[in-house]
Amino acid sequence: MYYLKRISKRGDLYHLVERKEWGSLIEQLSSKHGKKVVSSDQYVKDDFLLKVCQYQPPTSALSMIVALHRKCLHQIDSDGRTALHVAVENMSSVDAINFLVGQFPEAAALKDRFGRTPLTLVCEIFNKIESRHFQNLSNNIYISRVCEILCNAAPQCVIEEDEHGMNPIEIAIINEVDFSIVRKLQRCAMKERRRIAKKNERYWEENQHKIGFCPAA
C-alpha cells in the first residue's frame, strides 16, 4: 500500500483519496489550486493516478486527473505497474477499467516486473472477490466483463506467460474461475494463435525468395 502524505497542500489531495471522498476530491481538482498541484507538482504528476487507482475511484475522478495531466497514464510504479494494473489488482469498477483502457489501450499489453499483464492479474484476483459484488454485478459477471475489455484491447495477452511460465488461462483454471469465463479465454487464445499463424504464413510467402527457398519439383 502506498504511503499517502498528509502534509502540505499536496497531502490534502492524498488524504481525500485515502478516505474515498471523491466528491471533495473532484471539487479540489476543479479549483485553480488543485489544477496547479496536479499539473505542476512533479511528485503528484509522477504517481497521483497510481495512488488513486488503489481505492476503486469513480470514472469522474479518473477523467478529471487524466484531463489535467494525461502523461500520468504512462507512469509506472516500482513494480512496473501502470494505473491499469493497479486498478485491476484493486478491483476497480468495470467502468473505471474501461475508461483507463480507452485512454491508454497499450497498457493492456504491458507487463509488470513479474511478467504479469492486467489480464493475468484479473485471473489471479478471482478468489479475493468470490463473495463480493460490484455495482450489483456478481463476481463472475465482473470478471467476465473485465476480461472482455482487456482481451479486446490486447488479445495477444491471453497467451502471454508470466515469470513462472503461466498464461492467464492456466492461472484462471488454478484459481477455479468459472468455466464459462475460461472457455471465453480459450476461444480468444485460439483466435489469436490463428492470427499469428496466418501472419507468419504471409511473411514466409512474401520473403521466401529472399532466403533462397526453392520449392520441390
N, C-alpha and C positions, 0 to 999 in steps of 0.2 A: 504494500500500500504506500502510495506516495505520501510524503510529509507535506501538509498544507500549511504554509507560513501564515501566521496570524498578525504579523507586524507589518507596518507601513500600509499605504493605500492599496498596494497590490494584494496584500494579505487579506484585505476586506473581501475581495472578489473570491479568493480561495475559501474563505470562511463560508460564504454563501453557497458555494459549490458543495462543500462538505455537509452542510445542513440541508441540501437539496431545495434551497429557497429559490426556485427557478424564476418566479415572477420578479423577485427583488434583483436577481442577477441580470435579467433582461433589462430591467429598468436602469440598473447601473451602467450596463453596456451601451444603453441608448443615450446616456448622458455624455456631455463633452469630455469630462474627465475619464469616464470609462473607456470611451473610444481611444483616447490618447494613451492610456495604460496598455491596452491590448495591441495597439498598432505601433507603439514606440518602445515599450519596456522589453528589452531583449530576453529577460528571464521569462516573462509572460509569453512572448512570441514563441519561444522555444518549446514550452511544454504545457501551456494552459489547456489546449484542446485535449491533450493526452490525459491530463488530470480530470477534466470534466467527464470524459468518456468512462471513467471508473464508476460513476454514480448514476447510471441509467438516465441521461439527460433527455429532455423532450427535443423534438426536431427544431422547435422555435429557438432554443438556446444554441444549438449547433449552427443553425443558419446564421444567427447573429454573429457568432465568433468567426465563422468562415468568411462572412462578408467583410469583417474588419481586418482579417489577416489570412488570406487564402493559402499562403505558403505553410500554414500550420498543419495542413493536411499531409504534407510531405515529411513532417518531423517524425523521428523515431526515438524511442527511449533506450535505456542501456541494454535492454534485451532484444533490440532490433524490431520492436513492435510499433506499428503505425497506430493512429487513432482508431482505425477499423479493427485491428487486432484487439485493442483494449476494449472497445465497445462490445465486440463479440464475446470476449472472455468474461466480461462482467454482465453479460446477458441483457444488453440494451434492447429496447423495443424494436420490432420489425421495421417500423417507420424510420427510426433513427439509423439503423443499419442500412436501410435502403437509401437514405439521404447521403450517408458517407460514401457508399458505393457509387452513387450517381455523381457525386462531386469529384471523386478520385477513383475511378474503376480499376486503375492499375494496382491499387493497394490490395485488391483481392488475390493477386498473383504473387505478392511479396511474401518472403519467408522471414521469420524472426531468427534469432541466433541458434534456435533449437530445430530449425528446419520446418517450422510449422506455419502453414498459411492460415488465414481466417477460417477456411473450411475445415481444416484439421482441428482447430480449436472448438468449432461448433460440435463436432463429433466427440470431443473429449469432455465437454461440459454436460453432456446429457444426464448423467447420474446426479449432478448437482441440482438439476431443476426438475427432477422427476415428480415432485409433489407440488410444484408451483404452477401458477397460471400467469400469463402475460397479456394484458389488455383483453381479458376474457378469452384468451386462446389457451387450449390445452398444450402441454409440453410438446406433444407430437406435432401438432399444427405449427407451433412456434418453430421448432427445429426444421420442419419441412419447408416452411416459407423462407427461413434464413438460408438454408442450403440452396434453395432455388435461386435466390438473389445472387449468391456467391458463384454458383455454377454458371449462371447466365453471364456474369461478368468475366469469369476466368475458368472456363470449362476444363482447361488443362490441369487445374489444381486437384481434380478428383483422382488423378493418377500420380500426383507428386508424393514423394516419400519424405518423412521427417528424418531426423538424425538417427533414429532407430530402425530405419528402413520400412516404416509403416505408412501406408497411404490412408486417406480418410475412410475408405470403405472398411478396411481391416479394423481401424480404430472404432468405427461405428458398431461393428459386429461384436467386438470385445466388450464395449460398453452397453450392449444389449439395446441399441437403438431400434425403434420399431421397424419391423421387416419391410413395411411399405416404403419407408424412407431409404433403407438400404437398397431396395430394388431401384428406386429413382437414381441413386448414386451409381449403381451398376449400369443402368441404361445410359447415363451420362458418360461413364467411362468407356463403354462400348462405342458410343458415337465419337468420342474424342480419339480413340485408338484408330477407328476407321478413317477419320480425318487425317491423322498423322500418316497412316499407311498410303493414302491417296496422294498426299503431299510428297512423300518420299518416292512414290512411283512416278509422279510427274517430273520430279527432279532428275531421276535416273533416265527417263526418256529424253529429257532436254539436254542432258550432259554426257550421255554415253559416248558420243563421238569424241569428246574431249579427253577421255581416259582410254581411248583406243579399243573400245569394245567392238568385237566383230561377231555378229550373230552366226549361229551354226548353219551350215549349208543344208 
